[in-house]
Amino acid sequence: MEQVPFNARLAGLLGFNAGYVDTAGFLVLNGLFAAHVTGNFVTFGAAIAHGSLGALTKLMALPMFCVVVVLARIASVRLMRSGVVPVPALVSAKCVLLFIAAVIAISGGPFTGHNPWTEFSVGMTLVAAMAIQNAMQRMHFASAPPSTLMTGTTTQVMIDVADLIQGVQDEARAPALGRLRKMIPAICAFAGGCAMAAVGFMAAREWCLVVPPVVAVVTVVAVVRVGLTAGRVAGG
């Protein structure tokens, strides 16, 4: 699969949006993780045990995520076979889904159990959008740290910090520093998105979901500026 060279601006935008969508979705949709699907297994169990809201949405998050990743992969392969760079199309699709989710949430919220199918629609749309981002990053941004799952990234950062503290040899020091230069900004971008989503939710409830599609539009512009709209990306 063709690879896009690491770009700090794109990585930052993807990480910020992932943190924002995950936090905003969790707050707006009663505990749904849009980007961190594994967490929905836990919240699904909690929803059953405590009778809390959104159990169906949490249960269906993983199947929806898997289906969209498969579709994104198929679309990406077919676009490349046609000589088209897939990244702009994938980012644009994510942007459209985030916009749809925001419109439905604003018109149908707040979600207090009286409109479960509207809540389900918003949740599945957000999960689909973040599934596209996850698939896109795995396929085309493999040189960048993951933008949605911070556990592995944080663990690697701490390992590299420990090695540097112990004074690792030159052949190991340079790769450790290189990883830190990529991973620490990724963690900060994700955390910044989480914090901004919390502030947005406290200030505007469902209206906080207007931010992710705006950031996605900025990401599309960044993709254009780094020249990923014409020709084929360089192999990596």
Secondary structure, DSSP 4 states (H G I P E B T S, - for coil): ---PPP-HHHHHHHHHHHHHHHHHHHHHTTS--SS-THHHHHHHHHHHHHT-S-HHHHHHHHHHHHHHHHHHHHHHHHHHHTT--HHHHHHHHHHHHHHHHHHHHHHH---SSS-HHHHHHHHHHHHHHHHHHHHHHHHH-TTSPPSS-HHHHHHHHHHHHHHHHTT--HHHHHHHHHHHHHHHHHHHHHHHHHHHHHHHHHHHGGGGGGHHHHHHHHHHHHHHHTT-SSS-PPP-
